[in-house]
Every structure is written in C-alpha cells, then in structure tokens.
Amino acid sequence: MTQISLTAANTLPEDGLAGCFVGRVWLPGDWGGPTPVLVSDDGVFDLLSVSPTLSGLLAMENPAAAAIEGKGVRLGDVEAMLANGAHDNRDSEQPYFLAPADLQALKACGVTFVSSMLERVIEEQAKGDPNKAAEIRNAIGAEIGQSLADIAPGSEEAARVKAVLEERGLWSQYLEVGIGPDAEVFTKSQPMAAVGIGAEIGIHPKSSWNNPEPEIVLAIAPDGRIVGACLGNDVNLRDFEGRSALLLGKAKDNRASCAVGPFIRLFDDGFNLGHVRAMDISLWVSGSDGFELQGSSSIAEISRDLADLATYACGPHNHFPDGLLLFTGTMFAPTEDRDAPGQGFTHHLGDIVTIANPLLGSLTNQINHTDKIPPWTFGVGALLANLSARNLL
C-alpha cells in the first residue's frame, strides 16, 4: 500500500501561511493532549492562553485578532509536524496535527450543485446499483440536463419546473432539496469524531459504490457568523444512499468518514467570504492499482449562496452553542469507469485522496475499511477529563 508523504510543499497554501491559520495539535507526554494552535511560517504556537478549545476561540468576536494576540509557546516546526502526521508513519512521542474541530457540531449541506443533484437522482433511480447508472444518467441528462443550472432554488420558476417534471414522472426528493425552498442539512459526524490531514478515512466494507466529496467547510460561530473556512471530504457511500434516502446516516456518518483540514483559515483584512465564493476545489485520487482521477468543483456554480446555507443551518430555528463546521456540498461526482464499463468510479483500499485550494492548502488522506481503522475513543468526556488534568478548565 502506498504511503502518504506530507510536506510543507504539498500541504501549505501557495503563498505559505501569510494569512491567519489555526488548528489543533496532539501533544505527547503525561501533560499532553489536544491543543489549539496558531500555524505560521515561523512555527506552530499554542493558543491555550486564549482558549483551551478551538471552538472557544472561534466563538470570540474577532478570532483572527485573538489568535495573533494570544500567540503562546512555540511547539515546533510546521514541516516536522506534517511529516509526523501520516497515519502509517507516525511517532506517537512527537506532536502531530489533528482535525481543526473539537466541540463544534459537524453538519453538511447536500445537493447544492446541479451536477451532484443529478447524480443523486441517478442513485435513487438506480436503487444503489452502479450497473444501471450509465443508462439512467444518459436518459435523465437528455431530458433535464443543464436546464436546471440557472434556476434559483425556491423561486416561482423552480415551482413551475417541478410541476412539469412531476407530469413526466421525473420529480425526485433530490430535486426537491436542490431547487425547492428548503436546503438539505444533515449531521455529518459527531463532535470530536472528525479526522485531519494524514489520517485514514473510512468506507463501509459492505459498500461497493462510493466516492470522495471535495468541499469547502465553513467555520461558523455560535451566533451564526462565518469566521473562516477549510477543506473537507464528505466521504459518501452511493450504494447505501441510493437504496433509500433514509439510509443517509449510514451513507455519511461512519468511523473516520469526516475529514477536515489541514487548518482553518480565519477571516481577516486579507481573507473573507468573497474569496471563498470564488474558489475552485481540486481533487486527486491515486490508487495502488495505477488508477488516477482528477476533478474540480467551482464554488461559483453553487445553487445556494454560502451565506444562505450558513443561515439555514444556524438561524432562528436552530442554534449551536459551541459553533459548527458546515460542509457546503460539491459539484464533483466522479463517473469515470474504474472496474468495469458503465459502473463509474468507486474507491479501492489504499487510495490516496487529496483535496486542495491555493488559499487553503491541501487535505490528504488514505482510504481503508471502517472496521480496520482504529476505533474513535477520545470524545467529549475524554477531552474534558484531559483539560481538567492539565488545569486548563
């Protein structure tokens, strides 16, 4: 199985760490544990004087200013911590980067791009059978294809299109959330369960049709403010969800199926939501069988604005006192055949998946079966016990 190699050159943004980047590091030793950090060109610095948790930092009025002002003890070099971050070559006696999420809720929006919306319709029509996907894809694409691309969700035009498609027997629950008045927001994972750069990511051993979903993840404060962004992989089991939308939890929320990182870039004078709206997200999949897959997702083509998604997830009807990280959806649904003609793409064990953007860096992980990945044991209770033992509460 190919090993992951993490370096500053293949992980950091194109302009280095010129912005304000924060994350979490595991510190070894009797007094060690998860620690919020500022990640900069001159090293990794603890932020414990600001907050013992990253969620606490992101809840502040100006997280970027608080992080810069609260820069504490230098914990080490970025390059060294990245090199120690690969799951298959990690020295537990040295620090390494964790997912930049602790107490925050981990939520996701689905069906926010026309292309992925059509793929969800195909999954539904195929009942989770990849052998039927190509035929249905051609039929649906010819019938409705790009005619949905310019429709504003929830508009009168969307309602008229719905009526027409219902008459033709083509209406779907995925079209409902894609162009209907209500966005899809679901629980992606549990607080403390996200994995970070270099970790294994999990697919269920009973899944035979699955794929990565490269996405922008918004960091949202408890009061609903978007305070930063990072990259995410909303790992998806297409066969499970295709059999029934009621299996969404099984398709999305599994051990190590939520990857975020490498760091959160906080909004400041040089980086804001406008930059995120203009982002292109790249994806590379490299298999030990020699298979290579590349793709991209353009946030400019999203059907619902990022701010609208944040308001829908965290607004008058729902609150998150510890904040949340919100996956915003992807337009990328790989259809390139891998194992057999017409079956499209599915992961193989050992696949290395890299999601990247020039302003946010690269998030690299490796595929394994969920039951082969070490169990998740360090939850909220363990975090509280650890922080208490370190006199940080």
C-alpha positions as CSV (number, residue, x, y, z in Angstrom):
1,M,0.0,0.0,0.0
2,T,1.3,3.4,-1.0
3,Q,2.4,5.6,2.0
4,I,1.3,9.2,2.5
5,S,4.1,11.7,2.4
6,L,3.2,15.1,4.0
7,T,5.5,18.1,3.5
8,A,5.1,21.9,3.6
9,A,5.4,21.9,-0.2
10,N,2.5,19.6,-0.8
11,T,0.3,20.8,2.0
12,L,0.5,24.5,2.6
13,P,-1.2,27.2,0.5
14,E,0.6,28.6,-2.5
15,D,1.5,31.8,-0.5
16,G,2.6,29.9,2.5
17,L,1.0,30.8,5.8
18,A,0.6,34.5,5.1
19,G,-3.0,34.6,6.5
20,C,-4.2,33.6,9.9
21,F,-4.4,29.8,10.2
22,V,-5.5,27.9,13.3
23,G,-5.7,24.2,14.0
24,R,-5.2,21.5,16.6
25,V,-2.1,19.5,17.6
26,W,-1.8,16.4,19.7
27,L,1.0,17.0,22.3
28,P,2.5,13.8,23.7
29,G,3.5,13.2,27.3
30,D,1.8,13.0,30.7
31,W,0.6,16.6,30.4
32,G,-0.2,16.4,26.7
33,G,-3.4,16.3,24.7
34,P,-5.3,18.2,22.0
35,T,-4.2,21.8,21.9
36,P,-5.4,24.7,19.8
37,V,-2.6,26.3,17.8
38,L,-1.7,29.2,15.5
39,V,0.1,27.8,12.4
40,S,2.5,30.3,10.9
41,D,5.6,30.4,8.8
42,D,7.8,30.7,11.9
43,G,6.3,27.7,13.6
44,V,3.3,26.3,15.5
45,F,2.3,28.1,18.7
46,D,-0.1,27.2,21.4
47,L,-3.3,29.3,22.0
48,L,-4.1,28.0,25.4
49,S,-4.0,31.5,26.9
50,V,-6.9,32.3,24.6
51,S,-9.0,29.2,24.9
52,P,-8.4,25.5,25.8
53,T,-10.6,24.6,22.8
54,L,-10.7,25.7,19.2
55,S,-14.4,26.1,19.4
56,G,-13.9,28.6,22.2
57,L,-11.5,30.6,20.0
58,L,-13.9,30.6,17.0
59,A,-16.7,31.9,19.2
60,M,-14.8,35.1,20.0
61,E,-15.7,38.5,18.5
62,N,-12.6,38.6,16.3
63,P,-11.0,35.1,16.3
64,A,-8.1,36.2,14.0
65,A,-7.1,39.1,16.2
66,A,-7.4,36.9,19.3
67,A,-5.2,34.2,17.8
68,I,-2.5,36.7,16.8
69,E,-2.5,38.4,20.1
70,G,-2.6,35.2,22.1
71,K,0.3,33.5,20.3
72,G,1.9,31.4,23.0
73,V,4.7,28.8,23.4
74,R,6.3,27.6,20.2
75,L,5.6,23.9,20.0
76,G,7.7,23.0,16.9
77,D,8.1,23.3,13.1
78,V,5.2,23.0,10.7
79,E,7.3,20.8,8.5
80,A,8.1,18.4,11.3
81,M,4.5,18.1,12.5
82,L,3.3,17.5,9.0
83,A,5.9,14.8,8.4
84,N,4.7,13.1,11.6
85,G,1.1,13.3,10.6
86,A,0.8,10.4,8.2
87,H,-1.1,7.6,9.9
88,D,1.3,4.9,8.7
89,N,4.5,6.6,9.8
90,R,3.6,8.4,13.0
91,D,5.8,8.7,16.1
92,S,3.4,8.9,19.0
93,E,6.1,10.6,21.1
94,Q,6.1,13.6,18.8
95,P,3.4,16.2,18.1
96,Y,1.2,16.0,15.0
97,F,-1.8,17.8,13.6
98,L,-5.4,16.8,14.4
99,A,-8.6,17.9,12.6
100,P,-9.3,21.6,13.3
101,A,-12.5,20.8,15.1
102,D,-13.3,19.8,18.7
103,L,-16.7,20.7,20.3
104,Q,-18.3,22.1,17.2
105,A,-21.2,20.3,15.5
106,L,-20.3,18.7,12.2
107,K,-23.1,19.4,9.7
108,A,-23.3,19.2,5.9
109,C,-25.5,20.6,3.1
110,G,-26.3,18.3,0.2
111,V,-27.5,18.8,-3.3
112,T,-26.2,22.3,-3.7
113,F,-24.9,21.9,-7.2
114,V,-26.8,20.9,-10.3
115,S,-24.3,18.2,-11.4
116,S,-24.3,16.5,-8.0
117,M,-28.1,16.9,-7.8
118,L,-28.5,14.9,-11.0
119,E,-26.2,12.2,-9.7
120,R,-28.3,11.9,-6.6
121,V,-31.4,11.4,-8.8
122,I,-29.4,8.7,-10.7
123,E,-28.5,7.0,-7.4
124,E,-32.2,7.0,-6.4
125,Q,-33.4,5.7,-9.8
126,A,-30.7,3.0,-9.9
127,K,-31.6,1.8,-6.3
128,G,-27.9,1.8,-5.5
129,D,-26.9,-0.5,-8.4
130,P,-23.9,1.0,-10.3
131,N,-24.6,-1.2,-13.3
132,K,-27.8,0.8,-14.0
133,A,-26.2,4.2,-13.5
134,A,-24.9,4.9,-17.0
135,E,-28.2,4.2,-18.7
136,I,-30.2,6.3,-16.3
137,R,-27.6,9.1,-16.4
138,N,-27.9,9.4,-20.2
139,A,-31.7,9.3,-20.0
140,I,-32.1,12.0,-17.3
141,G,-29.3,14.2,-18.7
142,A,-31.0,14.2,-22.1
143,E,-34.4,15.1,-20.5
144,I,-33.5,17.8,-18.0
145,G,-29.7,18.2,-18.0
146,Q,-28.4,21.8,-17.8
147,S,-31.9,23.3,-17.9
148,L,-31.8,23.3,-14.1
149,A,-28.5,25.2,-13.8
150,D,-29.9,28.7,-13.8
151,I,-32.9,28.1,-11.6
152,A,-33.0,29.9,-8.3
153,P,-34.0,27.5,-5.5
154,G,-37.4,28.2,-4.1
155,S,-38.3,30.6,-6.9
156,E,-41.6,30.6,-8.9
157,E,-39.6,29.3,-11.9
158,A,-38.5,26.3,-9.8
159,A,-42.1,25.6,-8.8
160,R,-43.1,25.6,-12.5
161,V,-40.2,23.2,-13.4
162,K,-41.3,20.9,-10.5
163,A,-44.8,20.8,-11.9
164,V,-43.5,19.9,-15.4
165,L,-41.1,17.2,-14.1
166,E,-43.9,15.7,-11.9
167,E,-46.0,15.3,-15.0
168,R,-43.2,13.4,-16.7
169,G,-42.6,11.2,-13.7
170,L,-39.1,12.6,-13.2
171,W,-39.5,14.5,-10.0
172,S,-37.3,13.4,-7.1
173,Q,-36.7,14.1,-3.5
174,Y,-33.2,15.3,-4.5
175,L,-34.6,17.8,-7.0
176,E,-36.9,18.9,-4.1
177,V,-33.9,19.9,-2.0
178,G,-31.9,21.1,-5.0
179,I,-34.2,23.7,-6.4
180,G,-37.0,23.7,-3.8
181,P,-37.4,26.2,-1.0
182,D,-35.6,24.2,1.7
183,A,-31.9,23.3,1.8
184,E,-30.7,19.9,2.9
185,V,-28.8,20.0,6.1
186,F,-27.7,16.8,7.9
187,T,-25.4,15.6,10.6
188,K,-22.1,14.5,9.0
189,S,-20.4,13.3,12.2
190,Q,-20.2,13.7,15.9
191,P,-18.2,16.4,17.8
192,M,-14.6,15.2,18.3
193,A,-15.0,12.5,15.6
194,A,-13.6,14.3,12.6
195,V,-10.2,13.2,11.3
196,G,-7.4,15.5,10.0
197,I,-4.6,15.6,7.5
198,G,-2.7,12.3,7.1
199,A,-5.4,10.2,8.7
200,E,-7.2,7.2,7.3
201,I,-10.7,7.8,6.1
202,G,-13.3,5.1,6.2
203,I,-15.7,3.4,3.8
204,H,-18.1,0.7,4.9
205,P,-16.8,-2.8,4.0
206,K,-20.3,-3.7,2.5
207,S,-20.2,-0.7,0.1
208,S,-19.3,-1.4,-3.5
209,W,-20.1,2.1,-4.8
210,N,-18.6,5.1,-3.0
211,N,-16.7,8.3,-3.6
212,P,-14.9,11.3,-2.1
213,E,-16.7,14.6,-2.0
214,P,-14.3,17.6,-2.0
215,E,-16.0,20.5,-0.3
216,I,-15.5,23.9,1.3
217,V,-16.3,23.8,5.1
218,L,-17.4,26.9,6.8
219,A,-16.4,27.6,10.4
220,I,-19.4,29.2,12.0
221,A,-19.6,30.9,15.4
222,P,-22.4,30.2,17.9
223,D,-24.1,33.5,16.8
224,G,-24.1,32.4,13.2
225,R,-21.2,34.5,11.9
226,I,-19.0,32.8,9.4
227,V,-15.5,33.3,10.8
228,G,-13.3,31.1,8.5
229,A,-13.1,28.2,6.1
230,C,-11.2,25.0,5.5
231,L,-11.3,21.9,3.2
232,G,-13.3,18.8,3.8
233,N,-14.0,15.4,2.4
234,D,-17.7,14.4,2.8
235,V,-17.0,10.7,2.2
236,N,-20.1,9.1,0.7
237,L,-21.5,5.6,0.1
238,R,-23.5,6.0,-3.1
239,D,-25.0,2.5,-3.0
240,F,-26.4,2.9,0.6
241,E,-28.0,6.2,-0.1
242,G,-29.2,5.1,-3.5
243,R,-31.1,2.2,-1.9
244,S,-33.0,4.6,0.3
245,A,-32.7,8.3,1.4
246,L,-33.5,7.0,4.9
247,L,-30.0,5.4,4.9
248,L,-28.3,8.8,4.6
249,G,-26.9,8.4,8.1
250,K,-25.3,5.1,7.2
251,A,-24.1,6.5,3.9
252,K,-22.5,9.6,5.6
253,D,-21.7,9.0,9.2
254,N,-19.2,6.2,9.8
255,R,-15.9,5.8,11.5
256,A,-13.4,8.3,10.1
257,S,-15.8,9.3,7.3
258,C,-15.5,13.1,8.0
259,A,-12.1,14.7,7.1
260,V,-11.4,18.4,7.6
261,G,-8.3,20.5,7.4
262,P,-5.5,20.9,7.1
263,F,-6.2,24.1,9.0
264,I,-8.9,26.7,9.3
265,R,-8.1,30.0,7.6
266,L,-9.7,32.7,9.7
267,F,-11.3,35.8,8.1
268,D,-9.2,38.9,8.4
269,D,-8.3,42.0,6.4
270,G,-6.8,39.8,3.6
271,F,-9.3,37.0,3.5
272,N,-13.1,37.0,3.6
273,L,-16.2,35.2,2.3
274,G,-15.8,36.8,-1.1
275,H,-12.5,34.8,-1.6
276,V,-14.3,31.6,-0.6
277,R,-17.1,32.3,-3.1
278,A,-14.6,32.5,-5.9
279,M,-12.7,29.3,-5.0
280,D,-12.1,26.2,-7.2
281,I,-11.6,23.0,-5.3
282,S,-9.3,20.3,-6.8
283,L,-9.4,16.6,-6.2
284,W,-6.8,13.9,-6.9
285,V,-7.3,10.2,-6.3
286,S,-4.3,7.9,-6.7
287,G,-4.7,4.2,-6.4
288,S,-2.1,1.4,-5.9
289,D,-3.6,-0.2,-9.0
290,G,-2.3,2.7,-11.0
291,F,-5.7,4.4,-11.3
292,E,-5.6,8.2,-11.3
293,L,-8.6,10.5,-11.1
294,Q,-8.6,14.3,-11.2
295,G,-11.5,16.7,-10.9
296,S,-12.6,20.1,-9.6
297,S,-15.5,21.9,-8.1
298,S,-16.2,25.6,-8.6
299,I,-18.0,27.4,-5.8
300,A,-19.2,30.0,-8.3
301,E,-21.6,27.4,-9.7
302,I,-23.3,26.7,-6.3
303,S,-27.1,26.9,-6.4
304,R,-27.4,28.4,-2.9
305,D,-25.1,31.1,-1.7
306,L,-22.7,30.2,1.1
307,A,-24.2,32.8,3.5
308,D,-27.7,31.4,2.8
309,L,-26.5,27.9,3.7
310,A,-25.0,29.1,6.9
311,T,-28.2,31.0,7.9
312,Y,-30.3,28.0,7.0
313,A,-28.1,25.7,9.2
314,C,-27.7,28.1,12.1
315,G,-30.5,30.5,12.3
316,P,-33.8,31.3,14.2
317,H,-34.8,27.6,14.2
318,N,-31.5,26.0,15.3
319,H,-28.6,27.0,17.5
320,F,-25.2,25.6,18.2
321,P,-23.7,26.9,21.4
322,D,-20.2,25.5,20.5
323,G,-20.5,26.6,16.9
324,L,-20.4,24.3,13.9
325,L,-18.4,23.3,10.9
326,L,-20.6,23.2,7.8
327,F,-19.8,21.2,4.7
328,T,-21.3,23.2,1.8
329,G,-21.7,20.5,-0.9
330,T,-19.8,19.6,-4.1
331,M,-20.4,19.6,-7.8
332,F,-18.0,16.8,-8.2
333,A,-19.5,13.3,-8.6
334,P,-16.9,11.0,-10.3
335,T,-18.4,9.0,-13.2
336,E,-15.2,7.7,-14.8
337,D,-15.2,4.0,-15.1
338,R,-12.7,2.2,-12.9
339,D,-13.5,-1.5,-12.5
340,A,-16.0,-2.2,-15.3
341,P,-17.6,-0.3,-18.2
342,G,-20.7,1.6,-17.1
343,Q,-20.0,1.2,-13.4
344,G,-18.3,4.6,-12.8
345,F,-15.9,5.3,-10.0
346,T,-15.6,3.6,-6.6
347,H,-12.8,3.6,-4.1
348,H,-10.2,0.9,-3.6
349,L,-8.5,0.3,-0.3
350,G,-5.3,2.3,-0.1
351,D,-6.5,5.1,-2.4
352,I,-4.8,8.4,-1.5
353,V,-7.2,11.3,-1.8
354,T,-6.0,14.9,-1.9
355,I,-8.4,17.9,-1.9
356,A,-6.7,21.3,-2.5
357,N,-7.2,25.0,-3.0
358,P,-4.4,27.6,-3.4
359,L,-5.6,29.7,-0.5
360,L,-6.4,26.9,1.9
361,G,-3.7,24.3,1.2
362,S,-4.2,20.5,0.7
363,L,-6.0,17.9,2.7
364,T,-4.6,14.4,2.1
365,N,-6.0,11.1,3.5
366,Q,-6.0,7.4,2.7
367,I,-8.9,5.0,2.2
368,N,-9.5,2.0,4.5
369,H,-12.5,0.0,5.6
370,T,-14.2,1.5,8.7
371,D,-13.7,-1.7,10.7
372,K,-9.9,-1.7,10.0
373,I,-9.4,1.9,11.2
374,P,-8.5,2.3,14.9
375,P,-11.7,3.0,17.0
376,W,-12.6,6.5,17.9
377,T,-12.3,6.7,21.7
378,F,-11.3,10.3,22.5
379,G,-14.7,12.0,22.7
380,V,-16.1,15.0,24.6
381,G,-15.8,13.3,28.0
382,A,-12.2,12.4,27.4
383,L,-11.5,16.0,26.3
384,L,-13.0,17.4,29.4
385,A,-11.0,15.0,31.6
386,N,-7.8,15.8,29.7
387,L,-8.2,19.5,30.0
388,S,-9.1,19.2,33.7
389,A,-5.9,17.2,34.3
390,R,-3.9,19.8,32.6
391,N,-5.5,22.6,34.7
392,L,-7.0,24.2,31.6
393,L,-10.6,24.3,32.8
